[in-house]
C-alpha cells in the first residue's frame, strides 16, 4: 500500500492554484480596507479613507480574474469556490458595511441594517455554493445569478465615495437622520437594506455573461 506523504504545517499552500492567489488577494484588499477604516476613525486623515475606497475595486478585479484564470487553466475546485465566497464576504460584505459605519452610519437602526446587509451577503454566498452545480451550463459556467451578486454592494461604496468627496458625510447632507426609538436611522442606510434584500431574492435571476 502506498503511503501518503506526511502533511506539514503549510501543506495547504502547496495545493493553491494561480486563481486561488487572486482570490486571496481579493481577501487581502478587503482586509486592508477594514484596517484603513479603523485607522481613519482613530486619526481622521482623509487619505486613509480614500485608500480604503481604492482597495475595493482592486478586490473586484481579483474576483473577476480568479474565475477566468481557473476556467482557462481548467483548475476549478471546491476549495477555490469556497475560498472565493469567503473572500467576497470580507471585501463586498463586511468592508462596505464598515465603510458606512466609518462615515457616520452609527445609529442603532443603522447598525441593525448593516448587520442585516452582511447576513444577507453571507446567506447569498452560502446558497450559491450549495446550488451552483445545478446552474452550470455545458461550457462549465453558471448560467445566471439568483439574486444580485454580492459585488453589487460596490455601487453603495461608489455613492459613499461621492458623498465623502463633496463633504456630504460631514453633516446631515445625504445622511439625513431621523429619530426612531430606541435610536437613530440615517435614511441612506436603507440602500444597504435594499441591496441585501435583492441579494437573497429567489425570484430575481440575472443572466451571467
N, C-alpha and C positions, 0 to 999 in steps of 0.2 A: 504494500500500500504506500502511495506517495504521501510524504509528509508535507504539509503546507509550511512555508517559511514563517518563522515567528513574527508576530506583529509588534512593531515598535511603537513608541510614544507618538511619532509623527507619521506613521504609515498611511494615514488618511490622505495626507498631502500628495502622496505618490499616485493616487488614483484620480486626482483632479485633471481635467482636460483644459484646453485653452479657453473654451467657453465658460468653464467654471471660474477661471481667473477674472473674466469680465464680470461675472455675477458677483464675485467677492469685491471687486472694485466698486460696483454699484452699492453694495452694503457699506463699504468704507466711506463713500461720498455722503451717504445718508447719515452715518455716524459723525462725520466731520461737521455736517450741518447742525447736528444736535449740540456738539461741543461748542461751536461758534455762537449758537443761540444762548447757551449758558454763560459764555464769556461776555456776550453783549449785555445780558441782564446785569452782570456784575459791574462792567466798566462803562457801558453805554457808548462805545466808539462805533460810529456808523459803518465804517468799512467792514466790521466784523459781520454785520447782518447782510451786507452785500456779498461777502464771500459765502455766507450760508445760502443765499439765493442762488449763487453761481454753481454750487456743487450739485444741486438737484437736477438741472439739465444734463450735467455730465453723467449723473446716475442714470438718467433716461437713455442716453446714448449707449451706455454699457448694457442696459437692459435690452435694448433692441439688438445690439451686436451679439450678445450671448446666444440668442436664438438662431440668428443667421449662421454664426460660426458652428454651432452644434449640428445644424442640418447640413451645412457644407461639408463638414468633416465626418458626418454620419456617426456622431458620438453622443446622441441623445441618451439620457439615462434618468432613472427615477431620482437618483441623488441630485442630478443637475436641476430637475424640475422642482424638487423641494428646496434646494438652495435658492433658486430664483424667487420662489414665493416668500421665503424668509427675508431675502434681501429687499424685495418690494415692500414688505411690511415696514421695514425700517425707513426706506427712502421716500415712499409715497403714502405711507400711513402715519407713522409716528412723527416723522420730520415735519410734514405740513401742519400737523396739529400743534407741535411745539412752536413752530414759527408763528402761528396765530396767537398762541399764549404769550410768546415773547413780545409781540407787538401790541398787546393790550387786551386780548380776549381772556380775561381772568375772573369774570364773574361766576357765580355759582352755576347759572344755566349755560354759560359759555363752556365751562369745564365739563358739564354733563354732556353737552352736544359733541364736544371734541372727543370724549371717551366713546360716545356712540359712533362717531365717524371712524375711529380707529378699529372699533369692534366690527363694524361693517366691512372694513377693508380686510381684516383677518378672516372673517366669515366667507367673504367672496373668494379669497385665495384658497381657502380650505375646500370650498365647493368645487373650484376649478380643478384642484389636484385630484379630487375624487371622480369627477365626471369627464375629464379631458380626453380619456381614451375613447369615450363614446362619441366625441365630437371631431375626431381626426378624420380627414378625407384621404383619398388614395395617394396624395402627394406627401402624406405624413404631417400635414399642418392642421391646426384647429380651424374648423370651418367658421365659427362665429364666437363672439364673446357673449356670455349670458350675464347681463348686467354690464354697466360700464367698467372697463378695466381700471385698476387702481391708479395707474399713472395719470388718469384724468384729473386727479387732485392737483396736478401742476397748474391747471387753469386757475385754481384758487390762489396758488402761490404767485402766479403772474399778476393777479389783481392786487395781492398784498404788496408786491414789489412796486407796482404803480402807485399805490397809496402811500407807501413809505417815501417814494421819490418826491411826492407832492406834499409831504408832511401831513397827510390826512390822518395818520395814526397818532399824531401828537395831541389832538383834541378830540372832539366828538366826530366831526367830519363824517366819513363813510361808516365809521364805527359807532354810529348813534346808538345810545343805550337806553333801555327802559328798565324801570324798577319792577320786578316781579318777585313776590315772596317765594322763597326766602333769600333772594339775591338779585343779581343784575344779569340782563341779557343784552349783548350787543347784537343788533339786527344782522350785522354781517355774518355772524356765526350760523345763521340759517343756511347759508351756502354750503357749509360743511354738512349740515343735516340732509340737505337735498342731494349732495354728491354721495354721501354714504348710503342713502336710500336707493339711489339708482344703481349703486354697485351690487346690492343684494337682490335687485329685482329679477324675478324669474321670467317675467313677460318680455323684458327688454332684451332683444337679441341684436347684436351689432356684427355685421359681416366682417371677417378678418381678411385683409388682402395679403 
